[in-house]
């Protein structure tokens, strides 16, 4: 069986490269690391992964993205993989977003 997946999304390519690099350095022995800058590409990939019987163990999502907020992405992503852990990243002191994330997607 394939390794479970850690799936990262951030619209900033530099930030995403850094996140992906750090995740691979720490977790590549036990997880496959997939990443994208596009919400639509992410959702398409998640459908494909689900149809293949793959397992996503964790989502790492930026909060502020132009296509969709991270909380909304996590809600959609969890419809494919409801048991996945969730991490929301933000560079802003957005208390309301943090509270919404904790309540809406039971942020880990």
Buried (B, 14 or more C-beta within 10 A) or exposed (E): EEBBBBBBBBBBEEBBEEBBEEBBEEBEEEBBBBBBBBBEEBBEBBEEBBEEEBBBBBBBBBBBBEBBBBBBBBBBBBEBBEEBBBBBBBEEEEEEBBEBBBEEBEBE
